[in-house]
Structure formats: C-alpha cells, structure tokens
Amino acid sequence: EPEVTQTPSHQVTQMGQEVILRCVPISNHLYFYWYRQILGQKVEFLVSFYNNEISEKSEIFDDQFSVERPDGSNFTLKIRSTKLEDSAMYFCASSEGGIGYLAYNEQFFGPGTRLTVL
Amino acid sequence: TQLLEQSPQFLSIQEGENLTVYCNSSSVFSSLQWYRQEPGEGPVLLVTVVTGGEVKKLKRLTFQFGDARKDSSLHITAAQPGDTGLYLCAGQNIYNQGGKLIFGQGTELSVKP
C-alpha cells in the first residue's frame, strides 16, 4: 500500500542552525501539507502546497520557514534559523484531491520527524 | 478561528465495555476525519464523514457526523486491548479555509484486559 515517507526520523540541531526535513508523498497525490505537533499539544497546520506554490499557510509559518518540491518526488520543509520552540514532531501529509475536487480531501500522513533544538 | 473540542481527553476502560468519544465545534465543517495515532508515529486515517447525519461503520467502530455538521462522535463497541491508542478528530472546511485540517486535542484510550 502506498505511503508517505519522511526522513530523518529524528533530527537534533543547535539553536540558530538550518534544518531541512524531507518527505516523499504518495506518488499520484497532488496536494502536500506540513503539520507539527509540539509534545502534549494538538496537531497544528503549517502550510499547504499545490502546483509548485503555497496554497495556504498558518501564522506559525513565518519567514523562517520555507517549502519546496525540488524534484518530482520530494517535498521539503526548511527552517532557516531554528529556535527552541521549534522542537516538535513534524508531519508531512499528501492528498489526491483538493479544493474544488470534492467537499473534502483525505490526507495521508507520514511517520513524522522529531526535531529537537538544543 | 475554528476550534474542535474533543472529550474525554483520557479514557481507561475494561475489555468488553463500550465507549463514545465526542468532537464538538461551534463552526460548520464540510467534512470531518477521524485518525488514530500510535506513540511516535503519524496519524492514520480511519474514516471521513461528509454529509450531515451520516453514519459510517468500521467493524466495531461507529462514526457519526452531526446533522448540522458541527460535531461528530466515535463509538466503540466491546472494546479490545488492541483499540488502545490516541484518537483524533480533524475538521476540514474546503470552502472557506481550503484543505487544512483542524485537529482536536485527542482522546487517549486505554483498554485493559
């Protein structure tokens, strides 16, 4: 069964360093998302991406964050200068359809990358 | 801002008991998705409900979407230890807020043998 994969599973970095989290969405999916989950808190939406551009972003997704689809398979989240409060599980998700396709789109999540900022 | 409140946050029951998890909002959603999440893993989609009043069954799990599409419930019949895990509801409003999912805080279920 197709699945979303993410690498690395755990990333430890020093405050102020840049990190890139990688995701390989399900191959025929067109819509891509990043969410994060701080320990003990809700899963929060960060950004959605379609047709090589950002569709929507949350208030969390400030200038320190960027996303890219560098090739036909990978989808990346870059944090330019990490802060302690960026420590969280980061989940990538993908969906086949999106806005205007149906009244919903079912999103499938990867296993996550645990980011620890020291 | 749309919010989803899930209750209860924690539930510990004996094998064979029934339980219901609730997901409530003051806002209307175009759909609601239920996920299950194991520790250290990503959420796994269980079901999507779309139509007000819709009921979907997945073996011993019954999902219902409220008539007004503001609330949903998950009912588990004859719970088993394998049902132990974190259950998340997530609302989506395609028409006003695009495809993003708004998650509840989750219900941590523990089923003891």
Interface residues (C-beta under 8 A of the other chain):
Chain A: V4 Q6 Y31 Y33 Y35 Q41 K42 V43 E44 F45 S48 S55 E56 S58 F91 A93 S95 G98 I99 G100 L102 A103 Y104 N105 E106 Q107 F108 F109 G110 P111 G112 R114
Chain B: S30 S31 Q33 Y35 G40 E41 G42 P43 V44 L45 T48 V50 L88 A90 Q92 I94 Q97 G98 G99 K100 L101 I102 F103 G104 Q105 G106
